[in-house]
């Protein structure tokens, strides 16, 4: 990509998009554009088309999405399906119509079957039933990556897709009702420490295995793929390493400095028992993660403390 090429990052203020913007700037890209939801509603087809007509971006990174944890996915499946499909259809079709040079679509490893082989290879897609607690979001993301694949196959568009594992870091969502597990833990342990509580209650049994990737590493992988990959198949982005939720809780508790107990509420859902990505394809292309979990959790907690007012409202 040319350093002065116009790059549109959809979702530029979220966890994923803001990290990608930081990475692009660090690599010397100077013409990056983004719009807030109040400036551009990506579910509004006419508004998206008018934006593309006016701005004519050369590259598009589709990081905008309606996201949330188990509770949000369970209680609002129609919203997750509808809004994400609307965003994807509008942006991908406009990118095709305006002949952008390249588009990167970001999905999630929740696209894979609940009982997929571990570590999960890219070809596990559509080989079994999905995890019911995030089925709507997963189906939306599957439709987006397949749309990119079909536009490439039918029209030759350079549309690629990547599937990041569980992400965390600056500008994450720390709302306890809608957040993912790691930011929820950071907030719970921090508030318990401040209040002097003797315990923190966490959902589930603590036994599921999860993989976590610091968001700035994810952004680096995304820009790497934009610069080096044009294949039809999507690419997993992750560390290839996993921990139990209980082990994660211990890391977060130690990082925050909370000295009380952890109580597991086994009446609440665990979600998928194990979800580890196979990152051999990404490694073969020449990219590896840099930030290990303990270091990343400290970076995330430091950011949370420094931005506590906006963090609680996310």
C-alpha positions, 0 to 999 in steps of 0.5 A: 500500500502507498503511504499516502493512500486513503484508508478508511477504517470502519470502527476506528474508535473501538478496541480493534479499529483504534489499534489498527489506526495506531499501527497504520500511523506507526508504519507511516500511513498518513491518510487515514479516515474514520467516522463515528456512529453519529457521523455515519450509521453503517446500517444505513445503506444510503448514508454508506453509499453517499460516504463512499461517493464523497470520500472514495477510499482506496483501502477499507478495513471493516472493523465495525461491528456490534459486539458483546459477551455471553449475556449480550449475545444471549439476550439480543440475538436478533440485534446482533444478527441484523446490525452486523449483517447490515453493516457488512452488506453495505460496506462490502458492496460499496467497496466493490462498486467503488473498486477499492484496491483492497478490503480487509474484513475482521471476523471472530473465532466464534465462527467455528463449530462449538466442538471444532478440532483443537487447535482450530484450523481455518478449514473447520469453518461450517463443519458442525453446529455453532456455540449457542451463546453467540450463534447470531454473531457467529452467523453474521460474521460467517456471512461477511467472510463468505461475501468477501470470498464470493466477491473475490471469486466472481469479480476478482476483488482483492477482499480478504478476511481474518479471524482474530482470537479473543482480544483485549487492551486499550478502548475495550468494553468494560461494561459489566453487562456486555463486556467480554471475560478479560475486561470484565475481570479487570473491572471486577477485581479493581472495584473489589480492591477499591471497596475492600471486598473480601471476594469477587464472584465470576461466572461459570466453573473456571474450567474452559480454555481460552486464547487471548491476544493483545489488541496491538498485536492483532492490529500489527497482524492485520496490517501485515496481511493487508501488505502481504496476503491476497488469498481467498481463504480467511486467516486466523490471528492468535497466539496459539497459546491457551489458559483456563479461565481460572488461570486467567483470573489468577493473572488478573487478580495478581496484576490488579493487586486484589487479595480476596477470594474468587467465588465461581458461580457455576449456575452461569454459562461457561460457553465453548469448553475450549477455543484455541486457534491454529495459527500455522498459516499466519506463522508461515506467512511470516508473522508472530505475536510479541506480547505475552499474556501477563505483560498484556494484562498489565498494559490493559490494566494500566490503561484502564486505571488511567482512563477509568472514567471513560472505561466505565462508560464503555 
